[in-house]
Amino acid sequence: MAKKKINLKELTDQELAEKLKEDKAQFTRMKFNHAVSPVENPMRLRTLRRDIARMHTETTKRANAAKATNQ
């Protein structure tokens, strides 16, 4: 069953930062666990890494937009 994507644009800055922190911690745990013994679904590592990158992109986009409105 496919995981539903979260619309990052609907999250507040606080929620986005919290989700990013949680996903980074989960990715780190999964990566260490995978080094010791194989993870059940190794593709989950890839999707989690890409989700983290998407969150970083959204954070940067918001920061640039806020910077542009302040100028």
C-alpha positions, 0 to 999 in steps of 0.5 A: 500500500502506497503512503500518501504524500503530505502537502508540504505547502499546507504545513506551517513553518513550525510543523514543517521544522518538526516533521523535518527533525523527526524524519531526519532522526528516523532516517539516521536510525534506519541507516544504522539499523540497515548497516547492522542487519538488512531493513525489511524494505530498503527502498524506504531509505530512499523515499525518506531521504527524498522526503527530507530533501523536499522539506529542505527545498520547501524551507528554503523556498519559504525563506527566500520568499520572506526575504523578498517581501522584506526588501 
